[in-house]
Amino acid sequence: MEVHLDPPPGFVGFDHQRAVGGYSRSLPHWRQQGATYAVTYRLADSLPQSAIEEIENDSLREADPDLARHRLRESYLDKGLGSCVLSRNEIREVVYDGWLYWHDARYELGCFVIMPNHVHVIVRPISESLEKTLQSRKGNSAREINQRLGRSGALWQAESYDRIIRDREYLWRCIQYIGRNPQRAGLGQSSYSLWINPQWKQLGWAFAAKD
């Protein structure tokens, strides 16, 4: 798809001329200084062990197992498995307000959606690494949400899925994927939260009309 829009302010895509680093845990994590990322993170109970095993087995049959795992994982997440505590507005607002608090200071946000059991966000770290950003957002929200729920223990799955956004076309696809995630999952308006950078929206980088 060809996108006839100037890049939104602050967006930095993948630069083939610059160094790339990375590391692997269960998932690969590529890093480039100043780049914009699409990130997915989920509640710790959002995927049962049987689903994890099925995702792993099915992905090995594909030419790109990492991409296959991601797509299968997304499909399972949209089924709304686990406690889905983020379906509650007062719980979602902890995540929502937490991301916006450091927007344009520690990082720049493009958009995000908070689903019942996972979060998608487009983010460009400014003054800290992506790891530090995710650690603080997940850690702070977990403490407050656990307090509100009167519970303890791990709230978020430790490892997140992330990828560098390559270019304008891929950025557009990521924005539309995020904007349409609630519709694909069949959610009502009271069980998710969407946000998009107002500056981006003014320049045409908005969620397209839903089908």
Secondary structure, 3 states (H helix, E strand, C coil): CCCCCCCCCCCCCCCCCCCCEEEECCCEEEECCCCCEEEEEEECCCCCHHHHHHHHHHHCCCCCHHHHHHHHHHHHHCCCCCCCHHHCHHHHHHHHHHHHHCECCCEEEEEEEECCCEEEEEEEECCCCHHHHHHHHHHHHHHHHHHHHCCCCCCECCCCEEEECCCHHHHHHHHHHHHHHHHHCCCCHHHCEEEECHHHHHCCCCCCCCC
